Amino acid sequence: MMPIFLIGMPGAGKTHLGTTLATALALDHIDLDAWIATSEGMTIPEIFETHGEDYFRLLEHQHLKNAIGATRGGAIVSCGGGTPCFFDNMDVMKAAGTVVYLDTEIDVLVGRLGGMKGRPLISGKHTLREQLEALLAKRLPYYLQAQKTVKNDEQVIEQLKNLIFTCEIKR
């Protein structure tokens, strides 16, 4: 089985859904941000603060390739929100497996992220909604390059299971 990459906005549930799906399907789960944080011995916000976004994006690109190498038996890979937007990451993921965009409503993202701290690209003078809308406007052209888009609603786990089953039949 080839890896399934989950992409989408911060708060889309990539890690939660990736873990849930991997458990349900008896697959490995790789959280790309967790890999980076463990490797660096710092949280993602600390990496941004200490070294800047450019450094983080280079780490992310390197760890994406490492994750692909580690998924020989198939895995669900939860990517950071910006992963597909830098370097040739989207092409790398599409060549290695199936990229699934978790299309999540802004209202849902605002509800999930409203009380959270430590999101490096979501902080500033504007409202959370304005920041998320601006970030989505920049990232959507990349997200729409995914082979599959799944509406992130109550049936998302079943949709993802069916998608993975369909992907396996086609391979």
C-alpha positions in Angstrom: 0.0 0.0 0.0 1.2 3.5 -0.8 1.0 6.3 1.8 -2.1 8.5 2.1 -1.2 12.1 2.9 -3.8 14.2 4.7 -3.5 17.9 4.0 -5.5 20.9 5.0 -5.7 24.0 7.1 -4.6 24.2 10.7 -7.5 22.8 12.8 -8.8 20.6 10.0 -8.1 17.5 12.2 -5.3 16.0 10.1 -3.6 14.5 13.2 -6.8 13.3 14.9 -8.3 11.9 11.7 -4.9 10.4 10.7 -4.6 8.6 14.1 -8.2 7.4 14.1 -8.0 6.2 10.5 -4.7 4.5 10.9 -6.0 2.6 14.0 -9.2 1.6 12.2 -7.2 0.3 9.3 -4.3 -1.2 11.2 -1.8 1.1 9.5 1.0 3.2 10.8 0.4 6.9 11.4 3.1 9.5 10.9 2.5 13.0 12.1 5.0 15.1 10.2 5.0 18.0 12.7 5.6 15.6 15.6 8.5 14.0 13.7 10.1 17.4 13.2 9.5 18.4 16.8 11.0 15.2 18.2 14.0 15.4 15.8 14.7 19.0 16.8 13.9 18.7 20.5 11.7 21.7 20.2 8.1 22.5 19.6 7.1 23.8 16.1 6.5 27.3 17.6 9.9 27.2 19.2 11.5 26.2 15.9 9.7 29.1 14.2 10.8 31.5 16.9 14.4 30.4 17.1 15.2 29.6 13.5 12.4 31.2 11.4 10.0 29.8 8.9 12.5 29.2 6.1 14.5 26.8 8.3 11.3 25.1 9.4 10.2 24.6 5.8 13.5 23.0 4.9 13.2 20.6 7.9 9.7 19.9 6.8 10.8 19.0 3.3 13.5 16.7 4.5 11.3 15.0 7.0 8.6 14.5 4.4 11.1 12.6 2.3 12.1 10.6 5.4 8.5 9.8 6.2 7.9 8.5 2.7 10.9 6.2 3.0 9.5 4.9 6.3 6.1 4.0 4.8 7.1 0.9 2.9 4.1 -1.0 4.2 1.7 1.9 3.9 0.8 4.6 6.3 -1.4 7.6 6.9 0.8 10.7 7.0 -0.7 13.8 8.6 1.1 16.9 7.1 1.4 20.4 8.5 -1.0 22.9 7.0 1.8 24.5 4.9 3.5 21.3 3.8 2.1 21.2 0.3 2.9 24.9 -0.3 6.7 24.8 -0.2 9.4 23.3 -2.4 8.1 20.5 -4.5 6.3 18.8 -1.6 3.0 18.4 -3.4 4.7 16.7 -6.3 6.7 14.5 -4.0 3.6 13.4 -2.1 1.6 12.8 -5.3 4.4 10.7 -6.7 4.7 8.6 -3.5 1.0 8.0 -2.8 -2.4 9.7 -2.6 -2.9 13.2 -1.3 -6.2 13.9 0.3 -7.3 17.5 1.0 -9.6 17.8 4.1 -11.9 20.6 3.1 -13.0 22.2 6.3 -15.4 25.2 6.7 -13.8 28.3 8.2 -16.5 28.4 11.0 -15.3 24.9 12.1 -11.6 26.0 12.0 -12.4 29.1 14.1 -14.3 27.0 16.6 -11.4 24.5 16.9 -8.6 27.0 17.0 -10.3 29.7 19.1 -8.7 28.9 22.4 -5.5 27.4 21.1 -2.1 29.1 21.5 1.1 28.3 19.8 0.1 28.3 16.1 3.0 30.3 14.6 1.2 31.6 11.5 -2.0 32.4 13.3 -1.4 35.3 15.6 -1.6 39.0 15.0 -3.8 42.0 14.9 -6.6 40.6 12.8 -9.4 38.3 14.0 -8.8 34.6 13.9 -11.4 34.4 11.1 -9.6 37.0 9.0 -6.3 35.3 9.5 -7.7 31.9 8.5 -9.4 33.3 5.5 -6.2 35.0 4.3 -4.2 31.8 4.9 -6.7 29.7 3.1 -6.7 32.1 0.1 -2.9 31.6 -0.2 -2.9 27.9 0.3 -6.1 26.8 -1.5 -4.4 26.6 -5.0 -2.0 24.1 -3.5 -4.6 22.1 -1.6 -6.7 21.8 -4.8 -3.8 19.9 -6.4 -4.6 16.9 -4.2 -5.8 13.8 -6.0 -8.8 13.7 -3.7 -10.9 16.2 -1.7 -13.0 15.1 1.2 -15.5 17.3 2.8 -14.6 17.3 6.5 -18.0 16.7 8.1 -19.6 14.0 10.3 -19.0 11.3 7.8 -15.3 12.1 7.2 -13.9 8.8 8.6 -16.2 6.7 6.5 -15.4 8.8 3.4 -11.7 8.4 4.1 -12.0 4.6 4.6 -13.9 4.3 1.3 -11.3 6.5 -0.4 -8.5 4.3 0.8 -10.3 1.2 -0.3 -10.9 2.7 -3.7 -7.2 3.8 -4.0 -6.1 0.2 -3.2 -8.4 -1.3 -5.9 -6.9 1.0 -8.5 -3.2 0.1 -7.7 
